[in-house]
Amino acid sequence: MGIKAVIFDYGQVISLPQDPETVDTLAKKAGVNKEKFEPLLWSLRPDFDRGIISSKEYYHNISSCLGITLDEDIIDEMIEIDLSSWKNINAKTVTLMEDIKKAGYILGILSNMPHEFLAWARKNIPVFSLPQVSLFSCEVNLIKPEEAIYQKLLDLLGIDGQQPLSFGQLVFFDDNADNIESAAALGIKAYLWEDPEAARRELLSLGVRL
């Protein structure tokens, strides 16, 4: 069963890694230490990525759990710091994606992403117009590693008169081990992201012609 589609996560795969100082900066804006702030930043993020709360609601939820009240101006600054930290693109990943598409494979993005960032990215990041298939958590109210989001991806790959695909015909790269595990359990050829060069080697080993 040959490979038909190659799917990429966005954060820290298509984008460069988030600056490690970002969380420190956010914690300082909130007036708390990082050890208190960071667990809430990630534990409360699923609803933000799922698209059922706004960025302001997300940060108000964090401040509420911290037992503090933040001015709206501070909230706005924190939102901008957070979203801006994901805007830097890995040019080598984009080159790999372009090569995959030129070689005739279906190219896709599957990413957990909030509405605010997605709206900005579609206007400002050219790579978002490159894939034939894109699936973002906020638009379907599903997030990785939930099985349903991978099934939704498979459904999208089979529309527009394309030959229906199986999970085994997909290659997926993600920087999150839980997302890789859940995808692999469905039969997707899923690989934990290292860098574009390692991904290219994995694809070539699978018979992908680049």
N, C-alpha and C positions, 0 to 999 in steps of 0.2 A: 504494500500500500504506500504509494508515493506521497511526499509532502506537497500540499497544495497551497497552504497559507502560513504566513509567519506573522505572529502577533507580538506587539511590544507594549509593556507598561510605559507610563509616562515618567513619573517621579523617580529620579535617580537612575533612570535608564535612558530615556530620550533627553531628560534634563540632567544637568550636572548635579552632583550631590548637594544637598542643602548645607550651607555654611554652618559648621558646628556652633558658631557664636549666636546663631539666630535665636535659639531657645533661651540662651542667657539674656539676650537683649529683651525678649518678650517678658521674661520673669522680672527683670529690672523695671520695665515699664509698669508692671503690675504691682511692684513694690514688695515682692516676696522672693524667697530663695528658689533656685532652680529645682531643688529636690522636692519641694511642694508643688511647683508649677508644672513640671514636665509630665508627671503621670496623668494629670488631668487633661493636659493638651492632647494626649493620644487616646485616653480612655473615653473622652467625650467626642472625639472626632467622627466616629461612624455616622452619626445622624447628620453631621455637616456634609460629609462626602455623599451620603445617601440622598441629599437634596431636600430633606424635610425640615431643616432649620437654616436660617440665613447666617452670614458671617457674624453679624451683630448678636444674634441669639446665641451662637456658639460661644463667643467671648463673654457674654453676660452669664451664661451657664458656668463657665470656668470661674469667673469672679464670684458667683454665688457659692459655688462649692468651696472656694477659698475663704468665704465669709467676709468678703470685702466689696466695696462699691467703687467702680471706676467711672471717671468722667467720660462722656461720649467722645470727646476729642482724643483721649487716651485709647479708647476702644478702636477708634478709626486708625490711629497710628499703628496699633498692634495688628490690625487686619492687613494694613499695607505692608508691614514688615514680613508677616507670614506669607502672604501671596507673592510678594516680590522675591522671596527666597527660592521660589520654584521656577523662575523665569529664564534661567540661564541654560542654554541648549548645548548638548554634547554634539559637536559638528561631526564627529566620527560615527556616531550612531545614525545621524541623518544620512550620511554617505552610504552606510550599510543598508538602510531602508530604501534608499534610491536604487541601489544595486539589485535588491530583491525584487522591487517592482519592475525594473527594466528587464529582469530575467524572466518575467512572465508569471510570477507567483502573486497570489493575493496578499496584500499588505494590510495589516490592521493595527489599531490601538485599542487596548482594553485597560481602562484606568479608573481608579477611585479618584473622583475629582468634584469639588463643589461648584455650584452654579457660577459664582462670581469669577472664579479663575477661568473656567471654561469659556465664558463669554469674552473675557479679555484675550485669551489665547487664540480663539478662532479669528480674531481681528488682527492680531499682532505677531503670531508665530507661524511662519509659512508651512512648517512641517505638518501642521494640523490639517492641511488640505491635501497632503500626499496620499494617505491610505485610502483604499477603496471602501474599507469598513472601519467604523469607529464606534465604540461603545463606552459611554461614560456613566458612572454610577449615579450621578445626580439626576440623570434623565430617565432612569428606569427604576429608581428607588431600591436598587440592589447594590451590594458591595462585595468585592472579593474579600474573603475566600468562599463566599456562599456559592453552592453548586448552581443555583438558578441563574447567576450572571454568566456562567460559562455556557449553559444551555441557551441563554439568550444570544450569546455570541454565535453559537453554531447556527441558530435560526437565521440570524442576519446574514451569515455567509452563504445561506442557501436561497436567498431571495433574488429577484431580478432575473429569473430564468437560468441562474447558475446551477450547475450540477450539485445536488446536495452533498455535503461533506460529512465525514465522520470525525470524531475527536482525534482519532489516530493520524489524521492528515494535517493536524495543526501542530506548529511549533510555537511555544510561548516563552517569552523572557520576562522575568519579574525580579525585583530586588528583595522581595519578601518571601521568606521560606514557607510560611503558612499558605500563601497564594500558590506557590509552586506545588506544594503537597496536595492541595485540593484539586488543582488542575490535573496533576499526574494520576490521581485516583480515578479520574474519568477517562484516562487513556491518552490525554494530551501529552505530547513530548515537551515537557516543561523543564526549564533550566534556570537555576538561580543566576542572576546577572552578575558578571564580573566586570567586563568591559567589552567594547565593540569587537576587539580582536578575538577574544575568546568566543564570543557569539558567532563570529564568522567561521571559526574553526569547527564549532559544533554543527553549524549548518552544512558545511562541506562534508563532515563525517556522516551526515544523514542523506547525502546524495543531492543536496540542493546545489544547483549549478549557478554560480555567481561569476 
